[in-house]
């Protein structure tokens, strides 16, 4: 199975950064120990420290160690060239600890921390600038909300950056087959659903956005939009009711639509039934795709089943509260020891595969009114996703690594 993503070590990332000609230039001087200076150049080809030393050539070292208020080039943070060997020793010590951590199986955590540590000042400045621009737009009302309640500016500028660390570093999502996602036309992404809470829908939508720059408009059940707060935020992030009318209008506009046809039956299935697809309803999503004559992209998500392993469903409580299920998950047994931290989702490693699109134009739009055609195509989509799940399960090394 082809894997497009690569795990890059901290040392490789640092080497790539040093070779990057578009990055900020490094200081051309060397330290007292003869090693290359790792500071950024701020005065021609020199950093602040070496530029200050060059301007004070011939003065005693004691005078150069104390920054002068009359010297605008002197470092204001008290740094000096004597700090650089110490910094290199710290880097070497960190590399040794990182190698030992990888040997013990903590490689993903080390690489995740290294990715955070590799953020440059320019990255942080750009992020702060984006946040300030977002706040300005919210205060001035310079943003749009479409007829379904979708607030694209809020989703792109605030919610996606908040979810991205979960996608990259916590669940370490790897995806393939993204070339099957439509880039400039309507399409229907159909995926399996699991995990007690709908984290798989959120992460899949983010993954699609990372690959295509498009927001997959999610079709949700009535209960989602009747739930206080949840329904309002679902609308703001682009979700809409899983009815034929709303889906038809989205697809007529050329939108990319995503649906999880197992619904609550998939989310609330017990641990013993993991990765066994439930019924896909009556095939309403297939009829929608046939009417719009757009491709169906079968999608398999591996890893979401393990974030909240459900060991029991308290149906009596669920009926009393008007919920489709009331889960007892494995983490609850650790509550006496870990407290609220026990309820965090488990950091399973995810794989998302986008399968080859199923063409609906061969059937024609009139096939949407033929129950047999709709049922047959629904079964074909379901069997395709089930096969993709089995293939990816056989190919993964473990649940968490």
Secondary structure by P-SEA (a helix, b strand, c coil): ccccbbbbcaaaaaaaaaaccccccccccccccccccccccccccccaaaaaaaaaccccaaaaacccccccccccccccccaaaaaaaaaaaaaaaaaaaaaacaaaaaaaaaaaaaccaaaaaaaaaaaaaaaaaaaacccccccccccaaaaaccccccccccccccccccccccccccccbbbbbbbbbbcccaaaaaaaaaaaaaccccccbbbbcccccccaaaaaaaaaaccccccaaaaaaaaaabbbbbbbccccccccccccccccccccccaaaaaaaaaabbbbbbbbbccccccccccccaaaaaaaacccccccccccccccccccccccccbbbbbbbbccccccccccccccccaaaaaaaaaaaaaaaaaaaaaaaaacccccc
